[in-house]
Amino acid sequence: MATRRVRTAITALLTTLTLTAAAPAARPAPAPGPGHSLTRQALLSAVSVHHVPGALARVQDAHGPWHGAAGTADPTTHRPPLPADHFRIGSISKTFVATVVLQLEAEGRLALSDTVEKWLPGVVRGHGHDGRKITLRQLLNHTGGLFDYTEDPEVGGVGPFLEHRWDTWRPEQLVALAMRHEPLFEPGTGWSYGTTGFVLAAMAVEKATGHPYGEELARRVLRPLGLRDTSLPGTRSTLPRPAGRSWTRLPEGPGEPVDITEFNPSLVWAAGEVVSTTTDVDRFYAALLGGRLLPAAQLAEMTTTVPAPAFGQDAGLGIFRAVLPCGAEVWGHTGLLPGQQSVAFATRDARHRLVSTFDTDWAAGTDAAGDVVLAEFCGTPPGTPASALRQRDRQ
């Protein structure tokens, strides 16, 4: 959910990961070894230093799969996070949206150069927004200049989110929130991360196919890959079992944890509603980057990037490319919703992959999630200051 807090959190994470001013040329990630001891330390640090209640990770590399966990998934049972736990993956959902759009392009049912107006006539209008000037490609790489509806005061921030946690929203209502505001820039002249574009992209999928977006995703991705633990809940507020609890804090409150496990996810719809497991998310990215979901031409389109200055890395179509301080190049996405923070990254050949999730959002402004990524792909101990990373790059 791309509220200002989420935007700041993602920027902080990606800045931690990339440090692009000092990063060397991309090279393969060093092998951390079968123990993943530093990744385990980073999970423990998230709990002990950053006060994350529970942290979970799955890694796949040349040594096979590995799961790590720290903390508690449920304070009533005191059980640890489990590999089978379901969680809301947030904006990692955007990679799923882009995959479906690119599959339709491969079938000749739409083109990335098509305008939003072609598929959704009259939907993107008002206060300077004009769907005739915005292409589907610009929706997917955040260059369309659309105002992010999650920045609208009616829904932006944890407080308004809690106020609307049981409400049902239609996609057209979400876009209408964005149309209350001026665009951020003329299409194609800038870059800004947002959610509105991916709601529109999923709406275009429905127009092009005549089917609900969730049905298309299930038919094209979930069932072929056997992702039985992945679902689009629609308006369902509960999580499939097993699942831990999720926690947030009110910025204006006393700082006490608020259980936000259950809410109606229609406010983020296709752009952030997906529920999954670390194993299923890992399997998805393995198949995607391994060329099993998209033809070569469409995978090349997805991984053709534009600069994302605010994030310090490059944006493809529903996916990001980061060059880590150790020189490793990884591809993936982050996810942040009230109560959940997740990351999913893999090397371009998909041979080394990481999916990690915290059951809270309050560590989002810290280095906690970045520490897990750097520990796994770079062998960096958690808590290593950025200055030390830069010094290591110069050696």
N, C-alpha and C positions, 0 to 999 in steps of 0.2 A: 504494500500500500504506500504510494508515493507522497505521503504527507511531508511537510517540511522536516519533521523529525526523522522520517525514514530516509529522505534524500540526504540529510546530514550524516546519518548513520552509514549509509552505503558509501558515501564519499569518504568517510573516515576509514572504513574497511578497505576500500580499494586503494586509498593512499598508503595505508599500511602495507598492502601487498606489493604495490608496484615501485614506489619511490623512483619514478621514471627518470628523474633528472640524473640519477646516479647509476641506473641499471645498465648492465652490460648487454651485449647482443644476446638474443634468445639462444638458448642451447638446451639439450635434454636435461631433465631434472635428475639430480643425483639420487641414487638408490638409498633409501633410508634404512634398509635392512628389514628382516622379518619381524623384529620386535616392536617396531614403531614406538619406541620408548619416548621419544620427544613429543610425538603426537599425543600419547597418553598423558604426558606431563602437561601439555597445553590444555587438555580437557580438565585435568585436575585443577589447573590454575584458573580456568574459567569459573570453577565452583568456589575455590578457596580465596581467590583474589578479587574476582569480579562478582561474586555472590550469585552466580547462576545456580538455580536449584538443581537442574539436571542437564547433562551434556551427553550427546551420543554421536558416534562417528562410524562410518564404514569406509574402508580403504580396499582397493583392488590394485594389485601390482604383480610383478613377476613371481612373487612368493605366494600368490593366492589371495583370498579375501581375509580381511581382519576387521573385527569390531572392537571398539573401545567405548567405555562409558564412565561417567563420574557423577556423583551426587545422587539425588533421589527424584524419581519420576512422579511419585504420589506421596504427599506428606501423611496421608492417613494410613497407608500400608507400609511406607518407608521402603518400598521396593526400588531397585535401581532401574535406570532406563534400559529397555530391552531392544535388541535388534529388530523385533517384530512390531515395535510401537508405531502407531500411525500418528502423523502430525500434518499440520497445514504448511505447505511448502511456499506459500506467498508468491512472490514475483518470479520464482523459478518456473511457475506456470507459463510465463511469457515465452519460454523456449518451446513449450508444447504448442502454443498458438502459432508461432512462426513456422513450426514444422508442418502443421496442417495447411497453412497458406501456401507454403512452397510445394507441397504435394499436389495441390490443386493447380499450381502453375505448371508443374511437370505434366499434368494431364491436359493442359491447354484450356482449362476451365476459367482461368483468370490470368492476368499478367501483373507483375509488380509495378509496371508503369501505368496501370489503370488508376483513374482518380477515385477518390472516395465517393464523389458525386455519382459516378457511373453505377456503383453498387448500392449506394444509400442516398438516393436523391433527396435533397432538402434537409438532411439530418445535420450536416455541419454548416450551419449558417448562424449569423448573429454576432454583433460586437466585433466585426472584422474577420471572423472565421469564414473560410470559403472552401468547401469540399471540392470545388472544381480545380483548385490549385494544389491539392495535397494528394500524393500517390500512396498506394499500398506500401511500397518500399519505404517511404518516409514515415509511415506509421510504425513500421517494424524496427527502424534504426533511430527513432526519436528525433528526426529532423523536420517534422511537419509543423512545428511551432504551436501545437495545440496547448491550450491551458489544461493543466492537470486537475481534473475534477476533485481529486482528493485534497486539493488545496483550498477548496471552497469552504468558507467558515461553517456552513451547515453540517459538514461531515469531517472536516479536517481536524486532526488532533485526537488524543486518547479520550478526552472528555466527551466531545460530540460522538465519537465512535461508540462509546458505552451507551450514550443516550439513544442511539439508533441500533443497538446491537440485535434487536429482535425484528427490526423492520425488513420488509421485502422490497427490493428495488428492481426495476426493469432496466435493461441496458439503455433504452432510450432516455430514461430518467437520468442515468449517470452522465450521458453525453450532454444532456440539457443543462446539468450543473456547470459543465465546462463552458457552454455557450453563453453563460452569464458574464463572462470575462473576456477581455481583449486577448488576442493571441500573443504568444511570447516573442515571435519574430516571423518574418515572411518565410513560407515553406522553402526549405533547402538552403537557408542562409545562416543557420545556427544549429545548436544541439542542446536538448534539455530532456532529461529522463522523465518519463511520465507514464501514466496508466490509461489515459483516455484513448490513445492510439491503439492499444491492444484490445480494448472493448470494441472499438470500431472494426478492427481486423476480424474479430470473432463474429461480429454482426455481418460482415461481408462474406465470411465463410457460409453463414446460414443462407444468405441471399443466393450465393453461387451454387449451393447444393440443394436447397429446399429442405434441409434437415436441421434440427437443433445442433448447436456447436458440440454439446456433450456427446451426442450420438456419433458425430463425425470423428471426434477424438477417440472414442471407444473403438470404432470400427477400423480406423486407420493406424492407431498406435497401441492402445491399451491391450486389445485382444491379440493382435499379431505378436506382440512381445510377451504375452502372458503376464501382464502387470495386474494381477488379480487384487493387489492391495492398494491400487490407485483408483481414485474416484473423483467425480465432480459432484459435490453434495447439493448444488442448487440452493435450496432454502433450508436444508437440514442443518440443525444447529449442533448436533452431537457428532462425535468422532467414532469410527468403528473401533472395536476392541481388538487387541489391547491398545491402550493409549494412556499417556501420563496426563498430568494437569498442566495448564499454561498460565503464566502470571504476567501482570503488568502493574504499573504504578501510575496514579494520577499526578501529573506534573504540579498541579495546584493543591494537591492533598498532602497528608502528613507523611507520605512515603511508604505507607503500609502496602504490602502486596495485595492485588486484586485478582481473583480467579477469573480468567477470561477464556477458559477452555471452550465454553459453549457460546456461540453467537450465530446469527444468520449471515452467511458469507456472501449473499447476493450483492453487497456493496462493492465487492471487488470482482465478482463474476469470473469470467474466463481468465482475466488478467492476474488472478491471485487466489482462486478458490481451491485449487487442486489439493486433495488429501492423499498422502502417499507414505511410503516407508523409505528408509535409507537404501534398502536393497533394490526397490523398484526404481527410485530415482537414479541410482547407479546403473541399472540395466538400461534405462532410457538413454542416458548420455553415452553409454558404451555403444548402443545400436546407432544412435545419431551420428556420432563422430566416426564410427566405424563404417559408415556408408550403407547401413541396412534400412534406413528410413527414407532417405532421399537419393535420387540419382546424383551422379557426380556434378552435373551442371548446377543443380539446386543447392547442393552442399557448398559448392564454391560461392554461390550467391550469398548463402547464410554467413559464410566466413570472410566475405569481403567487407572490410571495416571502414568506418569513418572515425575521425578523432572525437573523443568524448572528453573535452578539456576539464569539465567539472569533476570527472572521475579519474583523470590521470591515466587513462588507458583507451582502448579502441572498442567501438561498438559495431557488432555485426547485426544480423537480423534476428533479434530475440536472444542474442548471445553476446558475451564480452570476451575480449582477448586481453590478458594481462601478462606482462613480463615481470617476473618476480625479481627481487634484489639479487638472488643467486644466478639469475640468467634463465631460469626455467620459464617456458611459455605455457600458460594454461588457458583453457577455454571453459566458460560456464556462466553461471548466474548466481545472484544472491537472492534471498527471500526474507522479507520482514513484514510481519503483521503484529498487531497487539498480542503479546503473549508468545511469540515464536520468532526466532532468528535462525536462518539456515544458509548454508553455502553448498554449492556443487561445482567442482572444478575437475578438469581432466587435461592431460597432455593431448596434443592434437591427434596423436595416433591412438588415443584412448587406452593405452596400455597401463597408465597409472592414473587412478581416479580417487576422488575423495568426496564424500557427502557427509556433512556434519550439521547438527541442529542443537540449539539451546531451547529450553522450555520457558523462555522469557525474552522480552525485548529490551530490558533495562541495561544490558551490557552492550547495546548497539553502538553507543558512542565511545566504546573502549576498543582496545586492540585484541580483545579475547578471541573473536572469530578469525581475525587475521593471523593470530598466533597459531591457531590450529592448521591453517593452510600453509604457513611458512614452515612449521615444524615438519609437516608431511612431505612437502615438495622440495624444501631447501635444507632440511636438517637444522633449523634454527631453534635454539632453546626459547621457550615462552618468556616474554618480558624483555627480550633483547631490544635496547633502545634503537630508534631509527638512526641516530648518529653512529652507533656501532655498525649497523648494516651498511651505511654509506662508507665508513672507513674500510670495511671488509671489501667492498666493491673496488676501492682504489688500490688495494694491495695486489 
